[in-house]
Amino acid sequence: MKRRILALCIALILAVSFAAGCTGNSNSKPNSGTTSNSSQSAEFSYPIPGNHTLTYFGKLHKNVAQQTSSYADLPITKLWFEKTGVTLEFNTPAEGMEKEQLNILLAGGNYTDIMVYSWLSYSGGLNKLLKDGVIQDITSHMGEWMPNLSKYYADHPDVDRQVKDDSSRYLCIPFLKQGRALLSTQGPNYRQDLLKETGLEPPQTLDEWEAVFVKIKELHPDIAPLTGTYNDICRFCQPAYGVSDTSWFVDNTKTVRFASLEDGFKQFITRMADWYSRGLIDSNFATYDVTTVNNVMSSGMGFATYGSSMDKYNAANVDNGDYLVVAERTPGLKPEERVTYVAQYEFGSNPFAVISTKCTEVEVAMRMYDWAFSPEGYRTLNWGIEGESFTIHDDGLEYYTDLILHNPDGLSTAQALAWYVMAGIKGPAMLAQDERYMIQYYSQPIQVEALQRWGDKDYEFRGFPPVSLTDDETSEFVALMADIDTYVESMCVKFILGQEPLSNWDNYVQTLKNMNIQRAIDIQQAAVNRYYAR
């Protein structure tokens, strides 16, 4: 009960503290009924009459694969089928094989009715799939056959812009992150037990982190004050200098910036080179991958890193005295400064669905997926089966039962959720995730607190938006950036390691110009201009 009360309190704090930066109503639930431009028949109701079966392609989530070989075995999937009157036949490739199997499927032309994939990473994106005759344009039927999703778009114009293409067409059915606790699920974390030894307060600025790192180095010479991959270190420290923690961002004038050319990025690299020379950064960071970083932290040989694996580190050290890893906000240069250009968007980071040209029952497919955006579908796919996986309390809110949080069969919370809730497995239904699902899913209070701390950033200016490139732009951009990305990371690692003097920075910038980085910027700017014109 205490954990549920804490979760509710944190949820309320999140809602209040983030309200100032909201665009649209990101926390409102989907509504049912037709919109003013909907031509849906007043007589329509679920389940859809008849006996309908569609085919489906998409990867099997790891928490499902640990327990069964098909989504069809899940109680939540069976309930979805029952409510909508439609059944899916699943083609779910093995973990890590989905890209290869998708390419085989596309090359052979034997598309399934529904295909779920991270389509923003597909070369040419949805527009190429449309041009190649792979997917259907569902725009003309949205109001009639997907009134709930159409209403959601009308209530969330910022999300509407993200989902439709540059010609204002709807080519997909999205999986959406709803609520800012879901838009900031990673951040700095550190060993609280070692911080207590320093006698210092939890660091909020880069200067304060530096002071802590120096003290950790003095007290524990064998422990790396800051560990992680090169990208981890960038995400930890780079945003403090007013640039994105990735390659691209759009500034407050909607001008595209390549982060690695910015003055702030040079300041970041200069500071990292200084930290490395003083032993404040793990000496082996340049060779690390995610697995190595997890091993370093779990073995107690790292003090701070960037990510979301606190539970893994703590679980590995449950018998290791006071060992405890906790989260902290992404630091700025000034106290209480919120970093910019790093928050995610509601759409694009998760796989999402398209309807292929092989589908002969487009209305059935659209109505099946539209149910998820109705009040009943929203509640069901986020919370499961009332009386089993969730109950409604006096405050009118849904809360998971012990079947989920303390499963009697010994399932972890993640495994139990996979049986009853589609919000956590990102399919096979598409939906708008409720952020309270994540708050309750995190079983430890420190994990709930992490969402609040990692979410303490500026949401007015986020990371790079989900733009669309034309076929020609895609080919040119990919060719340009293949060499540029390799060069940037190689040179920046060398600058940090001291293998390349910072006095050569101007040469580095000139080389990027010679590699035609400006053309890449121009391509991105054209795409951004079209995005904001949607």
N, C-alpha and C positions, 0 to 999 in steps of 0.2 A: 504493500500500500504506500509506503514511503517513497518507493521509486516512482510509482504512478503519480503521486502528488508532485514530486520533483519534476517529472517529465512535463506535466501540465504547466507548472510554473515557468519552466524554461521555454515552453512553447509560447506562453503569453508574453514573456520577456522578448523573445525573438520577434513576435508579431509587432510589439510596440516599438522596439528599438530600430526595426528596419522600415517602419512605415514611411519615414521621411523621404526615402529614396525610391519608393515604388513607382513604377510606370504601369498603369492599369491596376487591376485588382488581382494580384497574383495569388491570393490565398482563398478566393471565393470558390465554392464548389460549383460543378456544372449544373445547369438547369435543364429541365425537360420541357417539352412543348415545342411548338413551331415558332419560328421567328416571323417577323413581318414579311420577309421575302420567301418564306417557305411555302411550297405547294403540297406538302405532305397531306395525304388523305386523313381526315379526322377519324376515319374508321380503323386505321391501322393500329395494331397492338401486338405486343410480343406474347408468346413465341410466334415466329413467322410460320404461317400455314404451309403444310407440305412436308416432304422428306428430303432435306437438302444436305449434301456432303460436298465440301470443298477440299482442295489439296493445299498443303502448306509446306514451305521451306523456311528453315531458320535453325540456328544452333540451339542445342539443349543446354539450358543453364546448368552450371556446375553443381548447384545445390539440389537440382532435380536429378541430375545424372548419378549422384551418390546414392540414390534410392530407387530409381526406376529408369527404364529406357525410353519412356514416352510421356509427353505431356498429357496424353489421354488418360493416364492412370490417376491423375491428381483430382481430388474432390472439387477443387475450385474450377478446374477445366470442365468437369462433368456438369457442374452447376451452370457454368457459362453456356454450355451446349443446351442444357434444359431450358434456360431462360430465353435464349434466342431462337431455339428451334433449328439450329444449324450444327453440323458435326464437321470436324476437320480430320483429314488423314495426314499424319505428320511425317515429313521427311526431315530428320534432324541429324546432320552429320556429326561425327565425333569431334570432341574439343580440339580446336586448332586446325580442323580440316574444312571449316565452313567456306573459306575463300576459294580453295581448290575445287570443292564440290559445286559452289556457285558458278565458277567459270565453266565447268563441264556442263552444267545445266543450261547456261546461257548459250554456250557454243552449239549445243545440240538442239536448241530451240524447244526443248521439252519443259517449258516453264510450268511451275505449279500455279494454282489460282492466286494464292497469296504468297508473297516472298518477303521475308523479314531479314534485314541486313543493315549494317552501318553504311547506308548509301552515300553519305557525305564524303566517305573515303573512296568511293568508287570513281574511277577515272572518267571524267565527263559528267558524273552525277546523274540526277534524274532526267535532265534534259536529253542526255545521250540515250538513256534507256527509252525515252519517248520517241526520239528520232529513229532509233533502231527498231521500233515496233515491238518493244518488250513489255511496256507498261501502258496502262490506260490513263487518259486525262479524265478525271472524275469531277471536274469543275461544274459542269452543267447539271449534275445530279446532286450536288451537295445539299441545297436547300430542301429538296424533296426526300432524299433517302438518308441524309445525315443531319437532321434538324438539331440534334443535341450538340454535335461538334460545331455546326454552323453558329449556334448560339454562343458556344464557348469562344469562338473566334471573335464574334461581335463584342463580347464582354472583355476580351483581352486583345486589343488591336496590336500590341507589341508582339504577342505570340503569332498572330495572324501573319504579320510581316515576315516572321522567321520561317514559317512553313510554306507559304506560297512562293512560286518562282517569279522571275523578273517580268513575266507577262501576266502576273496575277492569276496563274493557274494553280489548281490543287492537284498534285501528282502523287500524293502519298497520304497515309493515315498516320499521324504522329504518336510517339510516346513522349509525354511531357513531364518535366520536373516542375512541380507546383509548390512554391514556397522556398524561401531563401536558405532554409536549413539543408535543402537538397542541392543548392547551387554552390555550396562551399563545404565540401566533404573531406577536404585535406588541408593540412597546414603544418606549421612548426610544432614539434613536440620534444620534450626533454625529460631527463630524469629528475624528478622532484626531490628524491632523497639526496642526490649530490648537490642540488642547488641549496638545500638547507645547510649543508656543510660550509658553503661559501659565506653564509650570513647575509647574502644579497636578496633583494626582492625579485619576483618574477620579471624578467626583462621585457620592456615594451618598445624600445628603440634599438637601432643597430649599435649605438654607443653603449647601451646597457648590456646588450648581448656580448659585445666585445669585452666588457669588464668581467662578465660572468665567465666567458671562455678563458680569459687570462687566469682567473682564480682557479678554474677547474684544472688547467694545465699545471699550475703550481701544486695543487693538492694531489692530483692523479696524473703523473706524467705519461702513464701508459694508456690512458683513455683519450680518444679523439674528441676534442670539444665539439666540433661540428663534423658530422659524417654524412655520406650520401653520394649519389651519382652526381655528375656535372649538372644535369637538369634539376636535381633536388636542390643543389646549392643555389642555382639561379632562381628557383621558385621561392626559396627561403628569403633571399636578400635582395634580389633585383628590383621587385616592385617598390622598394623604399625610394628608389631614384626616379620615380615618375615614368617608368616604362613597363610594358607588359612583361610577364614572366615567361612568355613564349616569343616567337619571332615577330609576330605582327600585332598591331593594335591600331585603333582609330581614335584620334585625339578629340578634344571638345569642339573642334571646328569640322569634324567628320573628314579629317585628312588622314590618309593612311601613313603609318610610320613603320619602318623596319627597325625593330628595337635595337639591333646590334650596331646601328649607325648613330644612335642618339648619344648626346653628351652624357646623359645620365647613365647609359650603359658603360661608357668608358670609366666613369667614377666608380661604378660597381666593380668592374674588373680590377681597377687599381686597388680598391680596398681588399678584394679577395686575394690579390697577389701579396699584399701586406700581411693579411691573416695567415696565408700559407707559409710565408717566410718565417713567421713567428711560431709555427706549429699549432695554430688554432684550427686548421682544417685537416682532416684525415689525409695523410700523406699518399694514400692509395686511391683517392676518390676517382681519379681519371680512369681506373680499370674496373670500377664497380658496376654491377647491375643490381636489380631490385633484390634478388636473392641474397647477394653478398651483403647488402645494406641491412637486410633483415637479420642475417646471421651476426653481424657486428653489434647491432643493438641488442639482440636477444642474448648474446654472450656477455653483455655488460661492458663491451669495449668502446661504446660510443655514448656521448652525453646527449647530443641533440641531433635531430634530423628533420626531414620534411616528409609528410605522408599521412596515412590513416591506419597504420598497423600497431597502434598502441596496445590493443588487446592481445596481439600475438606476442609482443615483447613482455608484457606483464604476465601472460600465461606461462611463458617459458621461465619466468623467475618467481613463480608463486612461493617457492621455498627459499628465496634468496633475500632474507632479511627485510629491510625497508624498501627494496627496489620498487619504484613506481614511476611509470612514464605518463605524463600528463600533457595536455595541449596548451598552446598559447597563440595569440593573434599574430598575423603577419606583421612584422615590425615596419614602422616608418622611420623617418629621420628625426621627427619631433614627437613629443608626448601626445597621445590621443589622436595622432594623425592616422587617417584611414587611407590605405593604399588604393590605387585606382588601376583600371585596365586589367583586372585579374578575375572578376566574377564571371561565372558561366552564364550561358543562355538556357532558357527552358527547353529548347528543342535542339537536337542534333548530336548530343553526346551519346545517346543510347540508340540501339538499332530501332528501325521503324518499318512500317509495312507499305507495300505497293500492291496493286491489283494488276495482274498480268493480262496480256491480250488473249491468253488461252482461257481466261475465265468467261464462261457463258452465262453466269448468274451474278452479274455485277450488282444488281440491286440487293440480292441476298447477302453478298459479301459486305457491302457498305452498311446495310442495316445491322448486320451482326456486330460489326465493329462500332457502330454508332451507339449501341446499347451501353457500352462502357462509359460513355459521357453523359448518360442519364443519371438522375439521382440514385436510382437503385443500382445501376452498374458501377457508378463511382464508389458507393459504399461497399458493394460486394467485392470488387476487385482490389480495393485497398485494405479491406478488413476481413473478408471471408464470409463465413456462415454464422449468422447471429445465433447465440446460444452455445456455439461450439468454439469457434476461434475468437469471437469478440462478444462483448455485451455493451449495452448503452447505459451510462451512469446518469445520476441525477442532473448533471450539468449538460446532458444532451449529447455528449461526445462519446465516440467509440473507444473502447479499451480492449486490448488483447487479453484473452484468458490465460490460465496456467497451461492450457494445451499448447500454447505458443511459447510463453515465457518460461515455463517450468515443465516441459513435456514429460509426462509420466513414463513414456517409452525410452527416455534417454536421448531424444533428438535434441540437437542444438537449436537455439532460437531461429537461426538461419534455415536449418533443415525443416523445422516445423512450419515456418512461414512459407517455404516453397510448396508445401502441400495445400495451403489454404489461401494464399495471397499472391496475386500476380504483380503487385507493385514492386516486390523485391526480386522477382526473377526476370523482369523486363520483357514480358511476353508470356504466352503467344498473343494475348489480347493487347491492344494498344489502349492507353489510358492516361489520365492525369494523376500522377503520384501525389498523395497527401503527405506533407512534410511530417505530420504527426506519426505516420508509419515509421519513419526513420528514427524519430525521437524515442518511440517505444521499442523499436527493434534494438537499439543500442541498450544493452542490458546493464551497463555500469554507469553510475552517475557521472564519472569523469568523461565518458564518451558523449553523454548529453551536453555536458559543459563544453566539450570540444566544438560541437556544432555552433554554439553561441560565440565562442572565441574566434573560430575560423571565419564565421560569418560577419565579423566586425570589420567590414571593408566598404569602400564606396561602390554602390551599385548603379550610380548614374552613368558612369563610364566603365563599361565591362571589357572583356576580352574581345577578340576579333569576331564579328557577327557571322552567321551561317550564310555566306554569299554563294552565288552560283557563277561559274565561269562558262563561257562558250566552249565548244569543242576546240576551236583554234587557240583560244586563250589557255585552255587546259594543257594542250600539247606544248605550247611555248613556255608556260610557267613551270611545268614539271621539269622540262629540260634545263631551264635556267637554274632552278633552285636545287637540283640534284648536286651540282658542284658547289653552289654558294653555301648551302647548309653544311656540307662537309668541311669547307674551308673555314667557315665561321667557328664551328666548334673546335676544330683542330687548333686554330690560332688562339682562341680564347683560353683553351686549356694550357697552351704553351705560355701565354702571358701570365696566367696564375702560377704555373710551376716555376716561372723565372727562366724558362728556356728561350723565351723571346722577350727582349727588353721592351718596356712600355714606350720607350722613345721611338719605337717603330710603329706606333699606332697610326700615324698619318699614312704610312705605307700600306697598312692593313686596309684603311678606308679607301685609298686609291685603288687597291687591287679589287675591292668590291665594286667600285665604279667601273673598272675595266672589265669586270665580269658581267656588266650590264644589269646591276641591281636596280637601276632606275627604271628599266623596262619592266621588271617584275613589280615594282611599286606602282607603275602606271596601270598594269593589268589589274592589280588589286584595287586601285582607286576607281577604275571603271566599274568593277563589280560592286564596290561599296556604293557608288553613285546610283546604280540600278537598284540596289537593295533598299536604299532610303526613299526611292521613288515608287516603290511597290504600293 
